[in-house]
Amino acid sequence: MEPDKLNSGVTISTMKELGALLSQVRKSSKVTQATLAGLANWGSRFVGDVENGKPTVRAQMLFDLIGWLGLEIVIRRKGAP
């Protein structure tokens, strides 16, 4: 994914899409799943579950993972600029 595309926003509709995006960001940052899991004090399985689109991951841990990757979640109405 192009870095500029993330700056302007990406629409995510499924856990699978979110997992793929987070995997791309992690890899472009040259961080392994094990390193990320260690930094956040999680089991390494959690990062893999998120990246594989598992629909039942714990929400707070998902928010924490997004933050560790230097990303944020923005909620807006569909079709809003």
N, CA, C and O atoms as a GROMACS GRO file, in nm:
protein
  324
    1MET      N    1   0.084  -0.118   0.000
    1MET     CA    2   0.000   0.000   0.000
    1MET      C    3   0.088   0.123   0.000
    1MET      O    4   0.190   0.127   0.068
    2GLU      N    5   0.049   0.224  -0.076
    2GLU     CA    6   0.122   0.349  -0.084
    2GLU      C    7   0.103   0.428   0.045
    2GLU      O    8  -0.010   0.437   0.094
    3PRO      N    9   0.210   0.484   0.100
    3PRO     CA   10   0.198   0.560   0.225
    3PRO      C   11   0.099   0.676   0.215
    3PRO      O   12   0.027   0.702   0.312
    4ASP      N   13   0.093   0.745   0.102
    4ASP     CA   14   0.000   0.858   0.086
    4ASP      C   15  -0.144   0.813   0.099
    4ASP      O   16  -0.228   0.888   0.149
    5LYS      N   17  -0.175   0.692   0.055
    5LYS     CA   18  -0.313   0.643   0.062
    5LYS      C   19  -0.358   0.633   0.208
    5LYS      O   20  -0.474   0.662   0.238
    6LEU      N   21  -0.270   0.593   0.296
    6LEU     CA   22  -0.306   0.586   0.438
    6LEU      C   23  -0.330   0.725   0.495
    6LEU      O   24  -0.418   0.741   0.580
    7ASN      N   25  -0.256   0.824   0.450
    7ASN     CA   26  -0.273   0.960   0.501
    7ASN      C   27  -0.409   1.017   0.463
    7ASN      O   28  -0.466   1.097   0.538
    8SER      N   29  -0.463   0.977   0.349
    8SER     CA   30  -0.593   1.029   0.307
    8SER      C   31  -0.708   0.941   0.354
    8SER      O   32  -0.824   0.981   0.341
    9GLY      N   33  -0.680   0.826   0.408
    9GLY     CA   34  -0.784   0.739   0.463
    9GLY      C   35  -0.809   0.617   0.377
    9GLY      O   36  -0.796   0.621   0.255
   10VAL      N   37  -0.847   0.509   0.441
   10VAL     CA   38  -0.877   0.383   0.376
   10VAL      C   39  -1.008   0.332   0.435
   10VAL      O   40  -1.025   0.333   0.557
   11THR      N   41  -1.099   0.288   0.350
   11THR     CA   42  -1.226   0.234   0.397
   11THR      C   43  -1.209   0.085   0.422
   11THR      O   44  -1.164   0.011   0.335
   12ILE      N   45  -1.246   0.042   0.541
   12ILE     CA   46  -1.236  -0.098   0.583
   12ILE      C   47  -1.376  -0.147   0.616
   12ILE      O   48  -1.448  -0.083   0.692
   13SER      N   49  -1.416  -0.261   0.558
   13SER     CA   50  -1.550  -0.314   0.582
   13SER      C   51  -1.552  -0.449   0.651
   13SER      O   52  -1.656  -0.491   0.702
   14THR      N   53  -1.438  -0.517   0.655
   14THR     CA   54  -1.434  -0.650   0.714
   14THR      C   55  -1.307  -0.667   0.797
   14THR      O   56  -1.210  -0.594   0.780
   15MET      N   57  -1.309  -0.764   0.886
   15MET     CA   58  -1.189  -0.797   0.963
   15MET      C   59  -1.077  -0.844   0.870
   15MET      O   60  -0.960  -0.817   0.896
   16LYS      N   61  -1.112  -0.914   0.763
   16LYS     CA   62  -1.012  -0.961   0.669
   16LYS      C   63  -0.939  -0.842   0.605
   16LYS      O   64  -0.817  -0.844   0.592
   17GLU      N   65  -1.014  -0.738   0.564
   17GLU     CA   66  -0.953  -0.618   0.506
   17GLU      C   67  -0.866  -0.546   0.609
   17GLU      O   68  -0.756  -0.501   0.577
   18LEU      N   69  -0.915  -0.536   0.732
   18LEU     CA   70  -0.838  -0.471   0.838
   18LEU      C   71  -0.709  -0.548   0.865
   18LEU      O   72  -0.602  -0.489   0.878
   19GLY      N   73  -0.720  -0.679   0.874
   19GLY     CA   74  -0.602  -0.761   0.900
   19GLY      C   75  -0.498  -0.747   0.790
   19GLY      O   76  -0.378  -0.738   0.819
   20ALA      N   77  -0.541  -0.745   0.664
   20ALA     CA   78  -0.449  -0.730   0.552
   20ALA      C   79  -0.379  -0.594   0.557
   20ALA      O   80  -0.259  -0.584   0.533
   21LEU      N   81  -0.454  -0.490   0.588
   21LEU     CA   82  -0.396  -0.356   0.599
   21LEU      C   83  -0.294  -0.350   0.711
   21LEU      O   84  -0.184  -0.298   0.692
   22LEU      N   85  -0.329  -0.400   0.829
   22LEU     CA   86  -0.238  -0.398   0.943
   22LEU      C   87  -0.112  -0.479   0.914
   22LEU      O   88  -0.003  -0.440   0.956
   23SER      N   89  -0.126  -0.590   0.844
   23SER     CA   90  -0.011  -0.670   0.805
   23SER      C   91   0.081  -0.590   0.713
   23SER      O   92   0.203  -0.593   0.730
   24GLN      N   93   0.024  -0.520   0.616
   24GLN     CA   94   0.104  -0.439   0.524
   24GLN      C   95   0.179  -0.329   0.599
   24GLN      O   96   0.297  -0.305   0.573
   25VAL      N   97   0.112  -0.262   0.692
   25VAL     CA   98   0.175  -0.156   0.768
   25VAL      C   99   0.288  -0.212   0.853
   25VAL      O  100   0.397  -0.155   0.859
   26ARG      N  101   0.262  -0.324   0.920
   26ARG     CA  102   0.365  -0.386   1.004
   26ARG      C  103   0.487  -0.424   0.921
   26ARG      O  104   0.601  -0.395   0.959
   27LYS      N  105   0.464  -0.488   0.808
   27LYS     CA  106   0.575  -0.530   0.723
   27LYS      C  107   0.652  -0.411   0.667
   27LYS      O  108   0.775  -0.415   0.659
   28SER      N  109   0.581  -0.306   0.628
   28SER     CA  110   0.650  -0.188   0.574
   28SER      C  111   0.732  -0.118   0.682
   28SER      O  112   0.826  -0.045   0.652
   29SER      N  113   0.695  -0.139   0.809
   29SER     CA  114   0.771  -0.085   0.921
   29SER      C  115   0.885  -0.178   0.961
   29SER      O  116   0.962  -0.148   1.052
   30LYS      N  117   0.896  -0.290   0.891
   30LYS     CA  118   1.000  -0.391   0.916
   30LYS      C  119   0.996  -0.444   1.060
   30LYS      O  120   1.099  -0.461   1.126
   31VAL      N  121   0.874  -0.471   1.106
   31VAL     CA  122   0.852  -0.527   1.240
   31VAL      C  123   0.792  -0.666   1.221
   31VAL      O  124   0.699  -0.684   1.142
   32THR      N  125   0.844  -0.764   1.294
   32THR     CA  126   0.788  -0.898   1.285
   32THR      C  127   0.667  -0.911   1.376
   32THR      O  128   0.648  -0.830   1.467
   33GLN      N  129   0.587  -1.013   1.351
   33GLN     CA  130   0.473  -1.040   1.440
   33GLN      C  131   0.522  -1.064   1.582
   33GLN      O  132   0.462  -1.014   1.677
   34ALA      N  133   0.629  -1.139   1.596
   34ALA     CA  134   0.681  -1.172   1.730
   34ALA      C  135   0.730  -1.047   1.802
   34ALA      O  136   0.708  -1.032   1.922
   35THR      N  137   0.797  -0.957   1.730
   35THR     CA  138   0.845  -0.834   1.792
   35THR      C  139   0.729  -0.747   1.839
   35THR      O  140   0.730  -0.696   1.950
   36LEU      N  141   0.629  -0.732   1.753
   36LEU     CA  142   0.512  -0.652   1.788
   36LEU      C  143   0.441  -0.712   1.909
   36LEU      O  144   0.403  -0.640   2.001
   37ALA      N  145   0.423  -0.842   1.909
   37ALA     CA  146   0.358  -0.910   2.022
   37ALA      C  147   0.438  -0.890   2.149
   37ALA      O  148   0.381  -0.868   2.256
   38GLY      N  149   0.570  -0.896   2.139
   38GLY     CA  150   0.656  -0.877   2.257
   38GLY      C  151   0.649  -0.735   2.310
   38GLY      O  152   0.644  -0.715   2.432
   39LEU      N  153   0.650  -0.637   2.222
   39LEU     CA  154   0.643  -0.497   2.264
   39LEU      C  155   0.513  -0.469   2.340
   39LEU      O  156   0.512  -0.395   2.438
   40ALA      N  157   0.405  -0.529   2.293
   40ALA     CA  158   0.274  -0.504   2.353
   40ALA      C  159   0.241  -0.602   2.464
   40ALA      O  160   0.136  -0.591   2.528
   41ASN      N  161   0.330  -0.700   2.487
   41ASN     CA  162   0.310  -0.800   2.592
   41ASN      C  163   0.188  -0.889   2.565
   41ASN      O  164   0.110  -0.920   2.656
   42TRP      N  165   0.173  -0.931   2.438
   42TRP     CA  166   0.068  -1.024   2.399
   42TRP      C  167   0.132  -1.156   2.359
   42TRP      O  168   0.253  -1.164   2.340
   43GLY      N  169   0.051  -1.259   2.347
   43GLY     CA  170   0.098  -1.381   2.284
   43GLY      C  171   0.108  -1.354   2.134
   43GLY      O  172   0.029  -1.278   2.079
   44SER      N  173   0.203  -1.414   2.068
   44SER     CA  174   0.223  -1.388   1.925
   44SER      C  175   0.104  -1.434   1.842
   44SER      O  176   0.085  -1.388   1.729
   45ARG      N  177   0.024  -1.523   1.895
   45ARG     CA  178  -0.093  -1.573   1.821
   45ARG      C  179  -0.192  -1.461   1.791
   45ARG      O  180  -0.257  -1.462   1.686
   46PHE      N  181  -0.206  -1.365   1.883
   46PHE     CA  182  -0.303  -1.258   1.865
   46PHE      C  183  -0.276  -1.178   1.738
   46PHE      O  184  -0.368  -1.151   1.661
   47VAL      N  185  -0.151  -1.140   1.714
   47VAL     CA  186  -0.117  -1.061   1.594
   47VAL      C  187  -0.152  -1.141   1.470
   47VAL      O  188  -0.207  -1.086   1.374
   48GLY      N  189  -0.119  -1.268   1.468
   48GLY     CA  190  -0.153  -1.353   1.354
   48GLY      C  191  -0.303  -1.365   1.333
   48GLY      O  192  -0.351  -1.362   1.220
   49ASP      N  193  -0.377  -1.378   1.443
   49ASP     CA  194  -0.524  -1.386   1.432
   49ASP      C  195  -0.581  -1.260   1.369
   49ASP      O  196  -0.668  -1.268   1.282
   50VAL      N  197  -0.532  -1.144   1.412
   50VAL     CA  198  -0.581  -1.017   1.355
   50VAL      C  199  -0.546  -1.011   1.206
   50VAL      O  200  -0.633  -0.980   1.124
   51GLU      N  201  -0.422  -1.040   1.172
   51GLU     CA  202  -0.379  -1.030   1.033
   51GLU      C  203  -0.450  -1.130   0.943
   51GLU      O  204  -0.461  -1.108   0.822
   52ASN      N  205  -0.497  -1.238   1.000
   52ASN     CA  206  -0.572  -1.338   0.922
   52ASN      C  207  -0.722  -1.311   0.919
   52ASN      O  208  -0.799  -1.388   0.861
   53GLY      N  209  -0.764  -1.200   0.981
   53GLY     CA  210  -0.904  -1.160   0.974
   53GLY      C  211  -0.997  -1.233   1.068
   53GLY      O  212  -1.118  -1.238   1.043
   54LYS      N  213  -0.944  -1.289   1.175
   54LYS     CA  214  -1.030  -1.360   1.271
   54LYS      C  215  -1.135  -1.263   1.326
   54LYS      O  216  -1.098  -1.159   1.381
   55PRO      N  217  -1.263  -1.295   1.314
   55PRO     CA  218  -1.368  -1.200   1.351
   55PRO      C  219  -1.394  -1.189   1.501
   55PRO      O  220  -1.473  -1.104   1.543
   56THR      N  221  -1.332  -1.272   1.582
   56THR     CA  222  -1.366  -1.272   1.725
   56THR      C  223  -1.251  -1.225   1.814
   56THR      O  224  -1.245  -1.264   1.931
   57VAL      N  225  -1.160  -1.142   1.762
   57VAL     CA  226  -1.052  -1.092   1.847
   57VAL      C  227  -1.106  -0.991   1.947
   57VAL      O  228  -1.209  -0.929   1.923
   58ARG      N  229  -1.036  -0.973   2.058
   58ARG     CA  230  -1.078  -0.878   2.161
   58ARG      C  231  -1.060  -0.735   2.110
   58ARG      O  232  -0.953  -0.698   2.063
   59ALA      N  233  -1.166  -0.657   2.121
   59ALA     CA  234  -1.168  -0.521   2.066
   59ALA      C  235  -1.057  -0.432   2.125
   59ALA      O  236  -0.988  -0.364   2.049
   60GLN      N  237  -1.039  -0.432   2.256
   60GLN     CA  238  -0.940  -0.342   2.315
   60GLN      C  239  -0.799  -0.379   2.268
   60GLN      O  240  -0.717  -0.291   2.242
   61MET      N  241  -0.771  -0.507   2.258
   61MET     CA  242  -0.640  -0.547   2.209
   61MET      C  243  -0.623  -0.504   2.064
   61MET      O  244  -0.513  -0.465   2.024
   62LEU      N  245  -0.730  -0.509   1.984
   62LEU     CA  246  -0.724  -0.463   1.846
   62LEU      C  247  -0.694  -0.314   1.841
   62LEU      O  248  -0.610  -0.270   1.762
   63PHE      N  249  -0.762  -0.234   1.924
   63PHE     CA  250  -0.734  -0.091   1.929
   63PHE      C  251  -0.589  -0.065   1.970
   63PHE      O  252  -0.523   0.023   1.915
   64ASP      N  253  -0.540  -0.142   2.066
   64ASP     CA  254  -0.401  -0.128   2.109
   64ASP      C  255  -0.304  -0.160   1.995
   64ASP      O  256  -0.206  -0.089   1.975
   65LEU      N  257  -0.332  -0.266   1.921
   65LEU     CA  258  -0.247  -0.305   1.808
   65LEU      C  259  -0.243  -0.194   1.704
   65LEU      O  260  -0.136  -0.160   1.653
   66ILE      N  261  -0.358  -0.137   1.674
   66ILE     CA  262  -0.365  -0.027   1.576
   66ILE      C  263  -0.279   0.090   1.624
   66ILE      O  264  -0.206   0.150   1.546
   67GLY      N  265  -0.287   0.121   1.752
   67GLY     CA  266  -0.205   0.228   1.808
   67GLY      C  267  -0.056   0.197   1.802
   67GLY      O  268   0.024   0.286   1.770
   68TRP      N  269  -0.017   0.074   1.832
   68TRP     CA  270   0.124   0.035   1.828
   68TRP      C  271   0.180   0.051   1.687
   68TRP      O  272   0.300   0.076   1.671
   69LEU      N  273   0.095   0.036   1.585
   69LEU     CA  274   0.141   0.052   1.447
   69LEU      C  275   0.137   0.198   1.401
   69LEU      O  276   0.163   0.227   1.284
   70GLY      N  277   0.105   0.289   1.492
   70GLY     CA  278   0.105   0.430   1.459
   70GLY      C  279  -0.017   0.475   1.380
   70GLY      O  280  -0.012   0.574   1.308
   71LEU      N  281  -0.126   0.400   1.393
   71LEU     CA  282  -0.248   0.431   1.320
   71LEU      C  283  -0.356   0.474   1.417
   71LEU      O  284  -0.342   0.457   1.538
   72GLU      N  285  -0.464   0.531   1.364
   72GLU     CA  286  -0.578   0.567   1.446
   72GLU      C  287  -0.706   0.532   1.371
   72GLU      O  288  -0.707   0.522   1.248
   73ILE      N  289  -0.813   0.514   1.446
   73ILE     CA  290  -0.943   0.486   1.387
   73ILE      C  291  -1.023   0.615   1.385
   73ILE      O  292  -1.032   0.686   1.485
   74VAL      N  293  -1.082   0.645   1.270
   74VAL     CA  294  -1.169   0.761   1.256
   74VAL      C  295  -1.305   0.710   1.212
   74VAL      O  296  -1.316   0.638   1.113
   75ILE      N  297  -1.408   0.748   1.284
   75ILE     CA  298  -1.545   0.707   1.250
   75ILE      C  299  -1.615   0.827   1.188
   75ILE      O  300  -1.610   0.937   1.243
   76ARG      N  301  -1.680   0.806   1.074
   76ARG     CA  302  -1.757   0.912   1.010
   76ARG      C  303  -1.874   0.850   0.938
   76ARG      O  304  -1.875   0.730   0.912
   77ARG      N  305  -1.972   0.930   0.904
   77ARG     CA  306  -2.086   0.882   0.828
   77ARG      C  307  -2.042   0.841   0.689
   77ARG      O  308  -1.954   0.904   0.630
   78LYS      N  309  -2.103   0.735   0.637
   78LYS     CA  310  -2.071   0.690   0.501
   78LYS      C  311  -2.095   0.805   0.403
   78LYS      O  312  -2.194   0.877   0.413
   79GLY      N  313  -2.004   0.820   0.309
   79GLY     CA  314  -2.018   0.922   0.206
   79GLY      C  315  -1.976   1.061   0.250
   79GLY      O  316  -1.975   1.153   0.169
   80ALA      N  317  -1.940   1.078   0.377
   80ALA     CA  318  -1.896   1.210   0.425
   80ALA      C  319  -1.754   1.236   0.374
   80ALA      O  320  -1.676   1.141   0.358
   81PRO      N  321  -1.719   1.362   0.350
   81PRO     CA  322  -1.582   1.392   0.301
   81PRO      C  323  -1.476   1.365   0.404
   81PRO      O  324  -1.358   1.386   0.377
   0.00000   0.00000   0.00000
